[in-house]
Amino acid sequence: SSSSSSSSSSSARSFVRHLGLGRRWVSCGASEGSGEEAELRQLIEENTKLKERIAELEAFIGREELLLTPEASEAASEAPEVTEEVVDYDSIDLPSPADAKPFWESIPIRTQSGTGRSEAQGTKVDGFQLEVVHLTAEMAPLAKVGGLGDVVTGLARSCTARGHNVEIILPFYECIDEGLLDDFKFEFEYDVPRGYEWDGQFQVGSLKTQVYTATCEGIKMVLLRPDWSECNIFKGGRVYAGSYNETEAYLYFCRAGLEFLKVSGRQPDIVHLHEWQTSAAAMLYWEKYNKEGLHKPRIVLTIHNMDNTGECRAEEFGVTGMSGDMFNTVEKALDERTIGHNPERLSLLKGGVVYSNVVTTVSPTYAIETSTGQGGWLSGTLAEYQSKYHGILNGIDDVMWDPARDLYLPVPFSTSNLKGKYFLQKYVRSGLGLADPVQRGERKPLVVCITRLVPQKGIHLIRHSISKTVEQGGQFVLLGSGHADGDFRHLAEHDFKDHPDVKLIVGYSEALSHFLFAAADVVLVPSIFEPCGLTQMVGMRYGAVPVVRRTGGLADTVKDEENGFTFDGTDEGSLDGALCRAIECYKTRASVWEDLVVSNMKTDFSWTQSAQRYLDLYLSL
């Protein structure tokens, strides 16, 4: 049993310590010239052999402890073998804030598809094959702003590994790094219907659109680019940061995606939509394309966050080439909040809910919350359609997020060897200009918050946690940006500039996020609401302990004093209770903390179970 293994391991280690003392006693005896040198040499040789044998037994017991956990047993049957690297940590130069280039920009970015690893290795192929097309505004790492991109990639990769034919249709944003694409090529050009007003009359013209195909992260991609000589849609230096009208852009994209399926002759089993940006595709599909030969697909819509419901005027919808008036009813897509206003408006997300065959959201708790009054004005619609509304917890991409193979990190680490994590803490502290508590003989936790700086994420609690962490004897690192980041810029440039225990980085870097997860002792997620949250799961995968507000997916994944620390209120005092307990545990119960770290790293947050739930839903249609 696990308990007997633990006991044996403890006894073995205890015996090694006693053996060491005996060895020193024998040596002392020999130096005193007792006249029994031959016997002493024999004892020394026997002691050495015993010590070697005990080391072998310890290693065996350690492996047995890993294999005897249910999670490890299941993972061992599926996961590819990991070969531990022998790392000379002393040979690795530590970075400095004074370096010409920040340390996280010095690691070459490579995609997993370029590593030669088989994503299907260790994954059982299903006995059936579905054709699934995702229509999405984000896909990591090509076009990632938040968790949406990670979810799309993780789900698509998992289903692909199980033998299903999965494609992702993505806007060809001007900011996309084509270096992340394999087998990138132009396929053809086609006309996408596009409506416009001319002399007071609604007209339908067309917009030339180019089709490119590629693979990224081992997933088949279709990228759609409008003729940029005719419009500026998807032009700009960042996703969602162009000078174009976003509502118009994603309405065009919905029509372009469906038109592509039609002209290319595809008949996928499932068209999987994500968020308000692609919700209009459900409306267009059932009112037009299903009647014009694209008859096979069934529509799945996943709501990742109800913060934006895709509000648009009926005349704006006309950019799709179809009048928005046909959807301007309470039963279809009318935003009830605007009844009696001039003009009344549509909600694209509501239209997606009404028209889709199945609607999912990203955790069971969030599904309950949003259909019972906490979904804002859409709660009524979700309650009406609750028979087709499901909460499926997101997984994390355990290829992209794997501390034993992470392509961004200079050294790996795992549950059987945490030396890499401890080195990365030293590495990150050095690179960010933070004091190294180990050199001072201190035990000081590194609290990390990686987030969008918007009200949903509890920015008042994040701001409060900076000073509270320092007050309690910890260090704090923030990586985030958003429309509410002004206060944090001020704090970074004034109150905490060059602070030995605080580093506030207003912005986002995928590479730096990997470093921070690897270095973190605590990950802080104090969201006011959180549909699922990936931060807490990625943090645990990298050996951090989460401190979270108990809401949505955070409530589904973090249990107080089992794998993290939770609080319920939205005030600073509620946060303090959980944060201070975490810091106190770290500082005063080192062995308990390390057990928690290892246990969290073993937790299976992969897409395996979540993908199965989605496949079950696909099959039910």
C-alpha positions as CSV (number, residue, x, y, z in Angstrom):
1,S,0.0,0.0,0.0
2,S,1.0,3.7,-0.3
3,S,1.2,4.0,3.5
4,S,3.5,1.0,3.8
5,S,5.7,2.3,1.0
6,S,5.9,5.7,2.8
7,S,6.8,3.9,6.0
8,S,9.5,1.8,4.3
9,S,10.9,4.9,2.6
10,S,11.1,6.7,5.9
11,S,12.8,3.8,7.6
12,A,15.3,3.5,4.8
13,R,16.2,7.1,5.0
14,S,16.5,6.9,8.8
15,F,18.8,3.9,8.5
16,V,21.0,5.8,6.0
17,R,21.4,8.6,8.5
18,H,22.4,6.1,11.3
19,L,24.7,4.3,8.8
20,G,26.5,7.6,8.2
21,L,27.1,8.1,11.9
22,G,28.4,4.6,12.2
23,R,30.8,5.2,9.3
24,R,32.2,8.2,11.0
25,W,32.6,6.3,14.3
26,V,34.5,3.5,12.6
27,S,36.7,6.0,10.8
28,C,37.5,7.6,14.2
29,G,38.3,4.3,15.7
30,A,40.8,3.5,12.9
31,S,42.6,6.7,13.3
32,E,43.3,5.9,16.9
33,G,45.3,2.8,15.9
34,S,43.3,0.1,17.6
35,G,45.3,-2.7,16.1
36,E,42.2,-4.0,14.2
37,E,42.7,-2.3,10.9
38,A,41.8,-5.3,8.8
39,E,38.5,-5.7,10.5
40,L,37.8,-2.0,10.3
41,R,38.5,-2.0,6.6
42,Q,36.1,-4.9,6.2
43,L,33.4,-3.1,8.2
44,I,34.0,0.0,6.1
45,E,33.6,-2.0,2.8
46,E,30.4,-3.6,4.2
47,N,29.0,-0.2,5.2
48,T,29.7,1.2,1.8
49,K,27.9,-1.7,0.1
50,L,25.0,-1.4,2.5
51,K,24.8,2.3,1.8
52,E,24.7,1.6,-2.0
53,R,22.0,-1.0,-1.5
54,I,19.9,1.3,0.6
55,A,20.2,4.0,-2.1
56,E,18.9,1.5,-4.6
57,L,16.0,0.6,-2.3
58,E,15.1,4.2,-1.7
59,A,15.0,4.8,-5.5
60,F,12.8,1.7,-5.9
61,I,10.5,2.8,-3.0
62,G,10.2,6.3,-4.5
63,R,9.2,4.9,-7.9
64,E,6.6,2.6,-6.1
65,E,5.2,5.6,-4.3
66,L,4.6,7.3,-7.6
67,L,3.1,4.2,-9.3
68,L,0.8,3.4,-6.5
69,T,-1.3,6.6,-6.7
70,P,-4.5,6.2,-8.8
71,E,-3.6,9.2,-11.0
72,A,-0.1,7.9,-11.7
73,S,-1.3,4.4,-12.4
74,E,-3.8,5.7,-15.0
75,A,-1.2,8.1,-16.5
76,A,1.5,5.4,-16.7
77,S,-0.7,3.4,-19.0
78,E,-1.2,6.3,-21.4
79,A,1.7,8.8,-21.0
80,P,5.0,8.4,-22.9
81,E,8.1,7.7,-20.9
82,V,10.0,10.8,-19.7
83,T,13.7,10.6,-19.5
84,E,15.1,12.7,-16.7
85,E,17.8,15.1,-17.9
86,V,21.0,15.4,-15.9
87,V,21.5,19.2,-15.5
88,D,24.6,21.0,-14.3
89,Y,22.8,24.0,-12.7
90,D,26.1,25.7,-11.8
91,S,27.0,25.9,-15.5
92,I,23.9,28.0,-16.3
93,D,24.4,31.8,-16.2
94,L,21.8,33.6,-14.2
95,P,20.1,36.5,-16.0
96,S,20.0,40.1,-14.8
97,P,17.6,43.0,-15.3
98,A,20.5,44.9,-16.8
99,D,20.8,42.4,-19.7
100,A,20.3,43.8,-23.2
101,K,17.3,41.4,-23.7
102,P,15.0,40.1,-21.0
103,F,15.6,36.5,-20.2
104,W,12.3,35.3,-21.4
105,E,13.0,36.7,-24.9
106,S,16.3,34.8,-25.0
107,I,14.6,31.4,-25.3
108,P,13.9,30.5,-29.0
109,I,10.2,29.9,-29.5
110,R,9.4,26.6,-31.1
111,T,6.0,24.9,-31.6
112,Q,5.3,21.4,-30.4
113,S,4.7,20.3,-34.0
114,G,8.3,21.0,-34.7
115,T,9.7,18.7,-32.0
116,G,8.9,15.5,-33.8
117,R,6.8,14.2,-30.9
118,S,3.8,12.2,-31.8
119,E,0.8,13.8,-30.1
120,A,-1.1,10.5,-30.4
121,Q,1.6,8.6,-28.5
122,G,-0.1,6.9,-25.6
123,T,-3.6,7.9,-26.7
124,K,-6.1,5.3,-27.7
125,V,-7.7,5.9,-31.1
126,D,-11.5,5.8,-31.0
127,G,-13.3,3.2,-33.1
128,F,-15.1,5.9,-35.1
129,Q,-14.1,9.1,-36.8
130,L,-15.9,12.4,-36.6
131,E,-15.2,15.4,-38.8
132,V,-15.2,18.5,-36.6
133,V,-14.6,22.1,-37.7
134,H,-13.9,24.8,-35.1
135,L,-14.8,28.4,-36.0
136,T,-13.0,30.6,-33.6
137,A,-11.4,34.0,-33.1
138,E,-8.4,32.6,-31.1
139,M,-6.1,29.7,-31.2
140,A,-2.9,29.3,-29.2
141,P,-0.1,30.1,-29.9
142,L,-1.1,31.8,-33.2
143,A,-3.7,34.2,-32.0
144,K,-4.1,34.2,-28.3
145,V,-5.4,36.8,-26.0
146,G,-7.0,34.8,-23.1
147,G,-7.9,31.3,-22.2
148,L,-10.1,30.8,-25.3
149,G,-7.0,30.2,-27.5
150,D,-5.7,27.6,-25.1
151,V,-9.0,25.8,-24.9
152,V,-9.5,25.6,-28.6
153,T,-6.0,24.2,-29.1
154,G,-6.3,21.7,-26.3
155,L,-9.6,20.3,-27.3
156,A,-8.7,20.1,-31.0
157,R,-5.4,18.4,-30.2
158,S,-7.0,15.9,-27.9
159,C,-9.7,14.9,-30.4
160,T,-7.1,14.8,-33.2
161,A,-4.9,12.4,-31.1
162,R,-8.0,10.1,-30.8
163,G,-8.2,9.8,-34.5
164,H,-10.8,12.4,-35.4
165,N,-10.5,14.7,-38.3
166,V,-10.4,18.2,-36.8
167,E,-9.8,21.5,-38.5
168,I,-9.7,25.0,-37.0
169,I,-10.9,27.9,-39.1
170,L,-9.2,31.2,-37.9
171,P,-9.1,34.7,-39.2
172,F,-5.8,35.5,-40.9
173,Y,-4.8,38.4,-38.6
174,E,-2.1,40.6,-39.9
175,C,-0.2,40.1,-36.6
176,I,0.0,36.3,-37.0
177,D,3.6,35.0,-36.9
178,E,3.8,32.8,-40.0
179,G,6.9,31.2,-38.6
180,L,4.6,29.2,-36.2
181,L,2.9,27.5,-39.2
182,D,4.0,24.3,-40.9
183,D,3.1,23.4,-44.4
184,F,1.8,26.9,-44.9
185,K,0.3,27.5,-48.4
186,F,-2.2,29.5,-50.4
187,E,-5.1,27.3,-51.6
188,F,-7.7,29.5,-53.5
189,E,-9.7,32.6,-53.5
190,Y,-13.5,32.9,-53.3
191,D,-16.2,35.4,-53.0
192,V,-17.9,36.0,-49.6
193,P,-21.4,37.7,-49.8
194,R,-21.3,41.1,-48.1
195,G,-24.2,43.4,-47.5
196,Y,-24.1,47.2,-47.6
197,E,-26.3,50.2,-47.9
198,W,-26.4,52.1,-51.2
199,D,-28.7,55.0,-51.9
200,G,-30.9,54.0,-49.0
201,Q,-31.3,50.5,-50.3
202,F,-29.8,47.2,-48.9
203,Q,-27.5,45.7,-51.5
204,V,-25.5,42.5,-51.5
205,G,-22.1,42.5,-53.0
206,S,-19.0,40.3,-52.3
207,L,-15.6,40.5,-50.7
208,K,-12.7,38.5,-52.2
209,T,-11.3,36.2,-49.6
210,Q,-8.1,34.1,-49.7
211,V,-7.8,30.6,-48.2
212,Y,-4.6,29.5,-46.6
213,T,-3.9,26.1,-45.0
214,A,-1.3,25.0,-42.6
215,T,-0.7,23.0,-39.5
216,C,0.1,24.4,-36.0
217,E,0.7,22.4,-32.9
218,G,-0.1,19.3,-35.0
219,I,-3.6,20.6,-35.8
220,K,-4.9,21.3,-39.3
221,M,-5.6,25.0,-39.9
222,V,-7.6,27.0,-42.4
223,L,-6.9,30.8,-42.3
224,L,-9.3,33.2,-44.1
225,R,-8.0,36.6,-45.2
226,P,-10.2,39.3,-46.7
227,D,-8.9,41.3,-49.6
228,W,-7.0,44.0,-47.8
229,S,-7.1,46.3,-50.8
230,E,-10.8,46.5,-50.2
231,C,-11.0,46.6,-46.4
232,N,-8.9,46.7,-43.2
233,I,-10.6,43.8,-41.5
234,F,-8.1,41.9,-39.2
235,K,-5.3,44.4,-39.9
236,G,-3.3,45.6,-37.0
237,G,-0.5,44.8,-34.6
238,R,-2.6,42.7,-32.2
239,V,-5.6,40.5,-32.1
240,Y,-8.6,42.7,-31.2
241,A,-6.5,45.8,-31.5
242,G,-7.0,46.9,-35.1
243,S,-8.7,50.0,-36.4
244,Y,-11.5,47.9,-37.9
245,N,-15.0,47.5,-36.5
246,E,-14.9,44.2,-34.6
247,T,-18.6,43.5,-34.9
248,E,-18.5,43.9,-38.6
249,A,-15.3,41.8,-38.8
250,Y,-16.6,38.8,-37.0
251,L,-20.0,38.9,-38.8
252,Y,-18.0,38.8,-42.0
253,F,-15.9,35.9,-40.6
254,C,-19.0,33.9,-39.7
255,R,-20.3,34.2,-43.3
256,A,-16.8,33.5,-44.7
257,G,-16.4,30.4,-42.7
258,L,-19.8,28.9,-43.7
259,E,-19.2,30.0,-47.4
260,F,-15.8,28.2,-47.3
261,L,-17.4,25.0,-46.2
262,K,-20.0,25.3,-49.0
263,V,-17.6,26.1,-51.8
264,S,-15.0,23.5,-50.7
265,G,-17.6,20.8,-50.6
266,R,-17.0,20.0,-46.9
267,Q,-19.8,18.3,-44.9
268,P,-18.4,18.1,-41.3
269,D,-20.4,16.3,-38.6
270,I,-19.9,19.2,-36.2
271,V,-19.3,22.9,-36.6
272,H,-18.1,24.0,-33.1
273,L,-18.5,27.8,-32.5
274,H,-16.8,29.8,-29.7
275,E,-18.0,33.0,-28.0
276,W,-20.0,35.8,-29.4
277,Q,-17.6,36.3,-32.3
278,T,-18.8,33.2,-34.1
279,S,-22.3,32.9,-32.7
280,A,-23.8,34.4,-35.8
281,A,-22.7,31.3,-37.7
282,A,-25.4,29.3,-35.9
283,M,-28.1,31.8,-37.1
284,L,-26.8,31.9,-40.7
285,Y,-26.4,28.2,-40.9
286,W,-30.0,27.3,-40.0
287,E,-31.6,30.2,-41.8
288,K,-29.6,29.8,-45.0
289,Y,-26.8,27.3,-45.4
290,N,-28.6,24.2,-44.2
291,K,-31.3,24.9,-46.8
292,E,-28.7,25.3,-49.6
293,G,-26.9,22.0,-49.4
294,L,-24.7,22.2,-46.3
295,H,-27.1,19.8,-44.6
296,K,-24.9,17.5,-42.5
297,P,-23.3,19.6,-39.7
298,R,-24.8,20.1,-36.3
299,I,-23.9,23.2,-34.4
300,V,-22.2,23.3,-31.0
301,L,-21.6,26.7,-29.2
302,T,-19.3,27.0,-26.3
303,I,-19.6,30.1,-24.1
304,H,-16.3,30.8,-22.5
305,N,-17.3,34.1,-20.8
306,M,-20.6,35.9,-20.7
307,D,-19.0,39.3,-20.1
308,N,-19.6,40.2,-23.8
309,T,-22.8,39.1,-25.5
310,G,-22.0,40.5,-28.9
311,E,-24.4,43.5,-29.1
312,C,-25.2,44.8,-32.6
313,R,-27.9,46.7,-34.4
314,A,-30.1,44.9,-37.0
315,E,-28.6,47.0,-39.8
316,E,-25.1,46.1,-38.7
317,F,-26.0,42.4,-39.1
318,G,-26.6,43.2,-42.8
319,V,-22.8,43.0,-43.4
320,T,-23.4,39.2,-43.5
321,G,-25.5,39.7,-46.7
322,M,-28.7,38.9,-44.7
323,S,-31.0,41.3,-43.1
324,G,-30.9,41.4,-39.3
325,D,-34.6,42.1,-39.1
326,M,-35.5,38.5,-39.3
327,F,-33.7,37.9,-36.0
328,N,-35.0,40.9,-34.2
329,T,-37.5,39.1,-32.0
330,V,-37.4,38.0,-28.4
331,E,-37.7,34.4,-29.5
332,K,-34.6,34.7,-31.7
333,A,-31.8,37.2,-30.9
334,L,-33.4,40.4,-29.6
335,D,-31.6,41.8,-26.5
336,E,-34.5,42.2,-24.1
337,R,-32.7,45.1,-22.3
338,T,-33.1,47.2,-25.4
339,I,-36.9,46.8,-26.0
340,G,-38.4,50.2,-26.5
341,H,-35.0,51.8,-27.3
342,N,-34.2,53.4,-30.6
343,P,-32.7,51.4,-32.0
344,E,-33.4,48.0,-30.4
345,R,-30.4,45.7,-30.7
346,L,-29.5,42.1,-31.2
347,S,-27.4,39.9,-29.1
348,L,-25.3,37.6,-31.2
349,L,-24.5,35.3,-28.2
350,K,-28.3,34.9,-27.5
351,G,-28.9,34.1,-31.1
352,G,-26.2,31.5,-30.9
353,V,-27.8,29.9,-27.8
354,V,-31.2,29.8,-29.5
355,Y,-30.0,28.4,-32.8
356,S,-27.3,25.9,-31.7
357,N,-28.1,22.2,-31.3
358,V,-26.0,22.1,-28.1
359,V,-24.6,24.9,-25.9
360,T,-21.8,24.3,-23.5
361,T,-20.0,26.4,-21.0
362,V,-16.6,25.7,-19.4
363,S,-17.4,24.4,-15.9
364,P,-20.4,22.7,-14.2
365,T,-20.6,25.4,-11.5
366,Y,-20.6,28.2,-14.0
367,A,-23.4,26.4,-15.9
368,I,-25.5,26.4,-12.7
369,E,-24.6,30.0,-11.8
370,T,-25.5,31.4,-15.3
371,S,-28.8,29.6,-15.6
372,T,-30.0,30.5,-12.1
373,G,-29.6,34.2,-12.1
374,Q,-25.9,34.9,-12.2
375,G,-25.7,35.0,-16.0
376,G,-27.1,38.5,-16.1
377,W,-30.0,39.1,-18.5
378,L,-29.1,35.9,-20.4
379,S,-30.0,33.7,-17.5
380,G,-33.6,33.5,-18.6
381,T,-32.6,32.3,-22.1
382,L,-30.2,29.8,-20.6
383,A,-32.8,28.5,-18.2
384,E,-35.3,28.2,-21.1
385,Y,-32.8,26.1,-23.0
386,Q,-31.3,24.2,-20.1
387,S,-32.1,20.8,-21.6
388,K,-29.3,21.5,-24.2
389,Y,-27.0,23.5,-21.9
390,H,-24.1,21.6,-20.4
391,G,-21.1,22.5,-18.2
392,I,-17.9,20.8,-19.1
393,L,-14.8,21.7,-17.3
394,N,-11.9,22.8,-19.5
395,G,-8.7,20.8,-19.5
396,I,-5.3,22.2,-20.0
397,D,-3.0,21.3,-22.8
398,D,-0.6,19.0,-21.1
399,V,1.8,19.0,-24.0
400,M,2.1,22.8,-24.1
401,W,2.0,23.0,-20.3
402,D,4.5,20.3,-19.2
403,P,7.3,21.2,-16.8
404,A,9.2,18.1,-17.8
405,R,9.3,19.1,-21.5
406,D,8.5,22.8,-21.5
407,L,10.2,24.3,-24.6
408,Y,10.4,27.8,-23.0
409,L,12.4,26.7,-19.9
410,P,16.1,26.2,-19.7
411,V,15.7,23.2,-17.3
412,P,12.9,20.7,-16.7
413,F,11.5,19.4,-13.5
414,S,9.0,16.8,-12.4
415,T,7.4,15.3,-9.2
416,S,10.4,13.0,-8.9
417,N,12.9,15.8,-9.3
418,L,12.0,19.3,-8.0
419,K,15.5,20.6,-8.3
420,G,14.7,22.2,-11.6
421,K,11.8,24.2,-10.0
422,Y,14.0,25.5,-7.2
423,F,16.6,26.5,-9.7
424,L,14.1,28.3,-11.9
425,Q,12.9,30.3,-8.8
426,K,16.5,31.5,-8.4
427,Y,16.7,32.1,-12.2
428,V,13.5,34.2,-12.3
429,R,14.3,36.1,-9.2
430,S,17.7,37.0,-10.6
431,G,16.2,38.0,-14.0
432,L,13.5,40.2,-12.4
433,G,15.8,41.8,-9.9
434,L,14.2,40.3,-6.8
435,A,16.1,39.4,-3.7
436,D,17.0,35.7,-3.3
437,P,15.7,34.6,0.1
438,V,17.8,31.4,0.0
439,Q,21.0,33.4,0.2
440,R,19.6,35.1,3.3
441,G,18.6,31.8,4.9
442,E,14.9,32.9,4.6
443,R,11.8,31.0,3.5
444,K,9.8,33.4,1.5
445,P,7.0,32.4,-0.9
446,L,6.9,33.7,-4.5
447,V,3.2,34.7,-5.1
448,V,2.4,35.1,-8.9
449,C,-0.6,36.6,-10.5
450,I,-1.0,36.1,-14.3
451,T,-4.2,37.8,-15.4
452,R,-6.1,40.2,-17.6
453,L,-6.4,43.4,-15.7
454,V,-10.2,43.9,-16.0
455,P,-12.8,44.2,-13.3
456,Q,-13.9,40.5,-13.6
457,K,-10.5,39.5,-12.4
458,G,-10.9,41.3,-9.0
459,I,-8.4,44.1,-9.7
460,H,-9.0,45.7,-6.3
461,L,-8.1,42.4,-4.6
462,I,-5.0,42.0,-6.8
463,R,-3.9,45.5,-5.9
464,H,-4.4,44.8,-2.2
465,S,-2.6,41.4,-2.4
466,I,0.6,43.1,-3.5
467,S,1.2,44.9,-0.2
468,K,-0.4,42.2,1.9
469,T,2.0,39.6,0.5
470,V,5.0,41.8,1.3
471,E,3.6,42.5,4.8
472,Q,3.3,38.8,5.4
473,G,6.9,38.1,4.3
474,G,6.4,37.0,0.7
475,Q,7.3,38.2,-2.8
476,F,4.8,39.2,-5.5
477,V,5.0,39.2,-9.3
478,L,2.3,40.4,-11.6
479,L,2.0,39.7,-15.3
480,G,-1.1,41.3,-16.9
481,S,-2.7,43.9,-19.0
482,G,-6.1,45.2,-19.8
483,H,-8.2,48.3,-19.9
484,A,-8.0,48.7,-16.1
485,D,-4.2,48.5,-15.9
486,G,-3.5,52.2,-15.2
487,D,-3.2,51.8,-11.4
488,F,-0.7,49.0,-11.9
489,R,1.4,51.0,-14.3
490,H,1.6,53.7,-11.6
491,L,2.5,51.2,-8.9
492,A,5.2,49.7,-11.1
493,E,6.8,53.0,-12.0
494,H,6.6,54.6,-8.5
495,D,5.6,52.7,-5.3
496,F,7.3,49.4,-6.3
497,K,10.0,50.5,-8.7
498,D,13.2,48.5,-8.0
499,H,11.5,46.8,-5.0
500,P,13.4,43.7,-3.8
501,D,10.2,41.8,-3.2
502,V,7.8,43.1,-5.9
503,K,7.8,43.1,-9.7
504,L,4.8,44.4,-11.6
505,I,4.9,43.7,-15.4
506,V,2.1,45.4,-17.3
507,G,1.9,43.5,-20.5
508,Y,1.8,39.9,-21.6
509,S,4.4,37.4,-22.8
510,E,3.7,33.8,-23.4
511,A,7.3,32.9,-22.7
512,L,7.4,34.8,-19.4
513,S,4.2,33.2,-18.3
514,H,5.8,29.8,-18.5
515,F,8.8,31.0,-16.4
516,L,6.5,32.5,-13.8
517,F,4.3,29.4,-13.5
518,A,7.5,27.3,-13.1
519,A,8.8,29.6,-10.4
520,A,5.6,30.3,-8.5
521,D,5.0,28.9,-5.0
522,V,1.5,30.4,-5.0
523,V,-0.8,31.4,-7.9
524,L,-3.4,34.0,-7.1
525,V,-6.8,34.0,-8.9
526,P,-9.2,36.3,-7.0
527,S,-11.8,36.6,-9.7
528,I,-15.2,38.1,-9.0
529,F,-16.6,35.5,-11.5
530,E,-14.6,32.9,-13.4
531,P,-16.3,30.6,-15.9
532,C,-13.5,28.1,-15.7
533,G,-10.0,29.5,-15.2
534,L,-6.9,27.8,-16.6
535,T,-4.4,29.7,-14.4
536,Q,-5.1,27.6,-11.3
537,M,-4.8,24.3,-13.2
538,V,-1.6,25.3,-15.0
539,G,-0.2,26.6,-11.7
540,M,-0.8,23.2,-10.1
541,R,0.7,21.4,-13.0
542,Y,3.9,23.4,-12.4
543,G,3.9,22.8,-8.6
544,A,2.2,26.0,-7.4
545,V,-0.6,26.2,-4.8
546,P,-3.6,28.2,-5.8
547,V,-5.3,30.9,-3.7
548,V,-8.7,31.5,-5.4
549,R,-12.1,33.0,-4.8
550,R,-14.7,30.1,-4.8
551,T,-16.7,30.8,-7.9
552,G,-17.3,29.0,-11.3
553,G,-14.5,26.7,-12.4
554,L,-12.3,27.8,-9.5
555,A,-14.8,26.1,-7.1
556,D,-14.8,23.0,-9.3
557,T,-11.0,22.6,-9.2
558,V,-9.7,24.0,-5.9
559,K,-10.7,22.7,-2.5
560,D,-9.8,24.6,0.6
561,E,-6.7,23.1,2.4
562,E,-6.8,20.1,0.1
563,N,-5.1,21.4,-2.9
564,G,-5.2,25.1,-2.3
565,F,-6.8,27.9,-0.3
566,T,-10.2,29.5,-1.1
567,F,-12.3,32.4,0.1
568,D,-15.9,33.5,-0.7
569,G,-16.3,37.2,-0.3
570,T,-15.3,40.0,-2.7
571,D,-13.7,42.2,0.0
572,E,-10.0,42.5,1.0
573,G,-10.6,40.8,4.4
574,S,-11.9,37.7,2.8
575,L,-8.9,37.5,0.5
576,D,-6.5,38.0,3.5
577,G,-7.9,35.0,5.2
578,A,-6.9,32.6,2.4
579,L,-3.7,34.4,1.3
580,C,-2.3,34.6,4.9
581,R,-3.1,30.9,5.5
582,A,-1.2,30.0,2.4
583,I,1.9,32.1,3.3
584,E,1.9,30.8,6.9
585,C,1.7,27.2,5.7
586,Y,4.6,27.8,3.3
587,K,6.8,29.4,5.9
588,T,6.1,27.1,8.9
589,R,5.2,23.7,7.4
590,A,7.8,23.0,4.7
591,S,7.2,19.2,4.4
592,V,3.4,19.7,4.2
593,W,3.9,22.3,1.5
594,E,6.2,20.1,-0.5
595,D,3.7,17.2,-0.3
596,L,1.0,19.6,-1.5
597,V,3.3,20.7,-4.4
598,V,3.9,17.1,-5.5
599,S,0.2,16.1,-5.1
600,N,-0.9,19.1,-7.2
601,M,1.6,18.2,-10.0
602,K,0.1,14.7,-10.2
603,T,-3.5,15.9,-10.6
604,D,-4.8,15.1,-14.1
605,F,-6.2,18.3,-15.6
606,S,-5.5,17.1,-19.1
607,W,-8.1,17.2,-21.9
608,T,-8.7,13.4,-21.8
609,Q,-11.9,13.4,-19.7
610,S,-13.2,16.8,-21.0
611,A,-12.6,15.7,-24.7
612,Q,-14.6,12.6,-24.0
613,R,-17.5,14.7,-22.7
614,Y,-17.4,16.7,-25.9
615,L,-17.2,13.7,-28.1
616,D,-20.2,12.2,-26.3
617,L,-22.2,15.4,-27.0
618,Y,-21.1,15.3,-30.7
619,L,-22.3,11.7,-31.0
620,S,-25.6,12.6,-29.4
621,L,-26.4,14.9,-32.3
